[in-house]
């Protein structure tokens, strides 16, 4: 295949960008609904058309060649331009209107976003909002999502974003439970308690704490395990044990005095620790409906209460 018909290679270019962004053929295949061999063949066709090797393949990872780096920059520009065209659809006017589809993890959507949606809908009567509460990753293009809220250190390659709120975690219990079982004075004391934890993998039982330069990891156990923050909160309120919770889930119960923070002078380092970012396709043509939604969330969450420090 020659390079005199670049339109015939658009699919291969887009797949090549996705492979670089995900770092593997298998991850790209899962996102595109293809087999890894089909993804590999698309990249191979692009390499053949360009008469150069774009990726250096090893048994453990992929690495861009020198020519691959240059090709990636240009192919990524093409993909971003396509996303910009989609963003412009129905948004040529200056007024914010239309549907905004937002992908967000269930707990963050329930406790962080949902409370602010009634005011947004009142403020912008021509904008509708669809919250897609899924803990799995949704692709902005393939799943036709406008915005995604993810816990990350910074926007991943190919996406722009703005930080919203740090996701802080703590462990907590009722006073009734602690008066019966004792108040832990050190993380190691948790080994003698019934603990309510996430339970999605083995590491969820290994609770990690930090105070200054000291770091402690404790393997906990308990009779109740749940991978939903609201369920864990209910378990804590029913005196079933010491539960791990994000602060946004526990805050109202803490403020009401229904539960108390355990080991408040230690930072609890949860598996999904970081900042919630609102992510979107990088474009100069961000539609009014997306712009007002992003600005509104940044404004609201700037005043969101933070976990009190002793």
N, C-alpha and C positions, 0 to 999 in steps of 0.2 A: 504493500500500500504506500503510495507516495504522499507528499505533503502539499500537493497542488490543490487538494480539496479539504481544507481544514474543517469544514462543517461535518464531514464524515467522521471526524475524530472527537467531536464534542463530548460524547458519552465517555470515551476513554480518558479524556482530560479531567472530567469531573470525578471519575472513579479514582484516578491517580491522586487528585487532591484529597479525597476522602482517605485513601490508604496512608498518605503522609500524616494527616491529622489524627487518625486513630493509632497509627504505628504498627498495624498488622493487616494482613489480608483477611484473616478470619473475622476480626472485629468489623471490618468494612463489609464483608459478606453478610454478617448478621444484620447490619443496618440497612443494606440494600436488598435483602431477601434473595441473595445469590449464594452460590457455592464458592469456597475459597479458590478453587481452580478456575472458575469463570472470572473472578476478579483478577487473578494472576494473568489470564489470557488477555484481558483488556489492557493491562499495563504493558504486557509484552507487545501487543499490537502498536501501542503508542511508541514504545522504544524502537520497534522496527521501522515505523514511519519516519521517526526522527533520526534514525541511524546512530543511536547513542544509548548507552545504558544509563537509566535514570535512577535506579535503586541498587545499592549494594546489599545483597541478601546474605545474612549469616544465620546460624541455627537459632540465635536468640533474639535478634532484632533486625530492623530495616534501617538503612542509612542512605541519605541522599548523596548521589555522586555530585561532582562539581557542575556538570551539565544539568543534572536533576534539580539542583537548587535553583538554577535560573529558570528551568521549565516550570517548577512549582510556583514561583512568583507570578509568572504570566498566566498559568492555568488558574491559580487562586483568584487573580483579578477577574478572570472570565466568570468564575462561579459567583463571586461577589456582585458582579454586574447583573447576573441573572437574578440574584436575590433582590437587588435594588429594583429591577423591573417589577417583580412580584409585590414589593412593598408599595410601589406607586399605584397599584391597582385600586381604583376607587378613592384615591386620596389627593386628587389634583386641587381640590378646593382648600381653602384655608381653615374651614371649620372642622372640628373634631367630630367624626361620626363613623358609624360602622361597628363591626364586631371585633373585639380583641380576644384572641385565644391564648391562654396562659397555662403553661405546663409547670406544675409545682408539686413537690412531695406532699403527701397527705397531711402530715402533722403541721408543716409550715403553712400550707394552704388554710388549714382549719383554724389555727391559732394566731397566725401572723397576718395573712392577707384578708381572710373573710371578715374580720371585725371592721375593716376600713372600706369594704365595698359599698355598703349602703350610702355613705356620704359621697363616694365617687360617682355613683349612679345619679344621685341628686344634683351633683355639681355639673355633670355632663350628660344631659338627658338624651342626646343623640348617639351615645356610645353604649354598646352592650358588651358585657364581659362573660366569657366562658372560662371557668376554672377547670382545668383537667388535672385532677388530683391522682397522680400516679407516682409511685416510688421508682419505677423503672425510667430509664432515659428515653426521652422522645426527641427525635430529630426535628429541627425547625422547618426544614424543607419537606422531607418525606412525610411527616405527620401533620403538615400544614399548621404549624404552631407559630404564633407571632413572637411570643416572649417565653423565656424559660427562667425559672428561679432555681439556682443550684448553689450548693455549699461548696466553695472552692477558694483557693488563694488568689486567683486571678482568672480573667476570661481565657478559655482554652483557645488554641489556634483557630482562626477563621471566624471568631465571634467577638463582638464588642460587648461592653457591659458597664454597669455602675454598681458599686457596693451599696447594700441596703442596711444590714444589721449584723453584728457579730452573733453567732449561735453559741450561747453559753450553756453549760450543763452543770448539774449538781446532783447530789444524792440527798434524799429526804425521807421522813417518816412522821408518823403521828406521835404526839407526846405519850399517848396510852401505850403504844408499842414500846417506846424507849424506856418508859418507867417500868415495864414488865421485864424487858430483856437487857436493859442497861444502855447507857449512852457511850458510844465509841469515842475513845480519846485519841486513837491513832488508826490509820488505815488497816493495820494488821488485825485490829479488833473485829473487823468486818467478817473475818473467817468464822466467827462464832455466831453470826447472825443469819437470819433468813433474808435473802436479797432478791429483789425483783429486777430482772435484767432483760435485755433485748432478745437474746437467744437465737439470732440468725446464723451465727458461726461461733466457733470455739473461743475466739478472742473476746466475744461479748461477756464472757465470765471473768475475764482478766481486767479488773478495774485498775486504772492507772491514776495516780495522784502526784501532784507536784507542790512543793512549798519551798520557795527560794531555790537553792541549788539541789535540794533533796528530791529524788523521784522514787516512788514506791509503787509496785504492782502487786495486787492481791487477787488470788483466785477465789471468787465468791460462789456460794451455792444458795439455793432456795427452792421452795415448793411451788412457786408461781413464776412463770416465764411468759412474756408477751412482746410481740414485735410491733406494738402500737402504743404510742405515748399516752393517749387518753386512757387506755386500758390499764397501763402501769400506774397512772395516777389514781384510778379507781381502786386498784389493789392496795396502794399505800393508804388511801383514805379508809379502807376497810381493815386497817391494822395488820395486813399480811406480811409486812416486812419493810426493809429499807429499799427504796426504788431509785433507779437512775432515770433522770428526766431532763429534757431541755428546759431552760428557765422559762421560755415562753409558754410551756404547758403548765408548769408548776406555779407560776407567778400569782394567780388569783387565789389559789388555796393558801399560799404562803402569806399573802397580804391579809387574808381573812383569819389567819391563825389556826387553820385546820391542820396544817403540817408545819414542820420546822426543818431547816437545813441541817444536815448531819456533816460534821467535820468542816465547818465553814471557813476555817483558816487554811484549808488545803484546796488547791484547784483540781477539779475532777476533769480528766482529759478523756472525752468520749471518742468513739470511733469516727463520728462525723463532726469534727471540730473545725471551726473556721468561720467564714463570713458568707452570708447569703448574698449572692449577686443576682441582679436581673440582667439576663443575657439576650442579645438580639443580633441579627445579621448586620455587619458593618456596612453602612450606606450613608450617602449624603442626603438621601431623600426619605428620611424617617417620617412616616405619615403623621399627621396631626393627632390621630387617635392614639398612636403608640407614644408619641412625645408627651401628651398630657397624662397618660397612664403612668409612664416611667417617672415623670416629675412629681406626680401626686404621691407615688409610693416612697420616693426618696424623701419628700417633705414629711410625710406622716411618720415614717419609721425613724427619722432623725430624733424624734422625741419619744421613741419607745423606751420604756424603763429598762435599765440594765440590772444585772445581778448585783445586789449590794455586797460590798467587800468589808470584812471586819476591820 
